Amino acid sequence: MELMENYSDTRAIRAMRDVSIGTSETEVRVDLAACFRLVALYAMTDLASNHITARVPGRHDHFFINPFGMLYEEVTASSLYKIDLQGNVVEKPDVPYGVNTVGYVIHSAIHAARPDVVCVLHTHTRAGVAVSCMEGGLQRVHQNAMLIANEVVYHDYEGPVTSGSERRSLVRDLGSKKAMVMRNHGLLTCGGSVAEAFYYMYRLNAACQIQVDLMASGARIRQPSAQSLAAMDEFLEKHMDVTQGNLEWPSLKRKLDRVLPGYEL
């Protein structure tokens, strides 16, 4: 009863959430750089591949993206490129690297189609790629998967993401959702803040890790009852739009300050 009362008290949680949302260009740059460091810290990187973007505040057509060649743990607020939806460089950082074309294609398509999205995050994590190759995709057999499964959609593999046609199919398949399993490829999440996009990626990748571990164990899988799944759906409808990852965001940045500092430079 006490737990449900705490979840029901959404006003205090929303107030804490709103404090952590960056609204200036500097704040968004810092949050995005922090996101790169956190993805590195939680072992979700693929060397210098993949990309995270964040929309420039007040501009529908400009967003920040990482230089192609820097490790995620090296990214700082000042090392980010600012580009437009056509891929033109608006502001170049003082780094000897360019912009990943695939990153531009994926992210510009979503930023153009989804004005509600501030941040887009794409990974090739080991567990995420494994689940993307499974016919059944993410299974609702454990609570971590249940927490995000209703936000997860799928996109079929079309080869390297470089064409205009795949931009259209990516947008179509994502729809209004916040998480996507890109078949035979990897994972993608988005959110109304950098914190929310990271939250969904952390949850989605963790759910994939649990599924891979469970299947590898060879154990007989116990399926949750229809009643328990319905109860979870009811709970999510009432409560899981509250924190959007922003409740945890200040604590995550404090952790970075201790173990991987310098992202705000």
TALIN-V814533 format. One record per backbone hydrogen bond with DSSP energy under -0.5 kcal/mol. CO is the residue of the C=O (numbers start at 0). NH is the residue of the N-H. If there is no record, write none. Layout:
CO | NH
CO | NH
This chain:
0 | 4
1 | 5
2 | 6
3 | 7
4 | 8
7 | 9
8 | 12
9 | 13
10 | 14
11 | 15
12 | 16
13 | 17
14 | 18
15 | 19
16 | 19
17 | 20
19 | 21
23 | 27
24 | 28
25 | 29
26 | 30
27 | 31
28 | 32
29 | 33
30 | 34
31 | 35
32 | 36
33 | 37
34 | 38
35 | 39
36 | 40
37 | 41
38 | 43
39 | 42
45 | 48
46 | 71
48 | 45
50 | 121
51 | 65
52 | 119
53 | 63
55 | 58
60 | 84
61 | 55
62 | 82
63 | 53
64 | 80
66 | 68
66 | 69
67 | 97
70 | 73
70 | 74
71 | 74
75 | 78
76 | 79
80 | 64
80 | 82
81 | 89
81 | 90
82 | 62
83 | 86
87 | 83
87 | 89
90 | 81
92 | 94
97 | 67
99 | 103
100 | 104
101 | 105
102 | 106
103 | 107
104 | 108
105 | 109
106 | 110
107 | 111
108 | 112
109 | 113
112 | 114
113 | 116
117 | 54
118 | 190
119 | 52
120 | 188
121 | 50
122 | 186
124 | 128
125 | 129
126 | 130
127 | 131
128 | 132
129 | 132
130 | 133
131 | 183
133 | 136
138 | 140
141 | 144
141 | 145
142 | 146
143 | 147
144 | 147
144 | 148
147 | 150
148 | 151
150 | 177
150 | 178
152 | 180
154 | 182
158 | 157
159 | 161
162 | 166
163 | 167
164 | 168
165 | 169
166 | 170
167 | 171
168 | 172
169 | 173
170 | 174
173 | 176
177 | 189
178 | 152
179 | 181
179 | 187
180 | 154
180 | 182
181 | 184
181 | 185
185 | 181
186 | 122
187 | 179
188 | 120
190 | 117
190 | 118
192 | 196
193 | 197
194 | 198
195 | 199
196 | 200
197 | 201
198 | 202
199 | 203
200 | 204
201 | 205
202 | 206
203 | 207
204 | 208
205 | 209
206 | 210
207 | 211
208 | 212
209 | 213
210 | 214
211 | 215
212 | 216
213 | 217
213 | 218
214 | 217
220 | 222
224 | 228
225 | 229
226 | 230
227 | 231
228 | 232
229 | 233
230 | 234
231 | 235
232 | 236
233 | 237
234 | 238
235 | 239
238 | 241
242 | 245
244 | 248
245 | 249
247 | 251
248 | 252
249 | 253
250 | 254
251 | 255
252 | 256
253 | 257
254 | 257
254 | 258
255 | 259
261 | 264
262 | 76
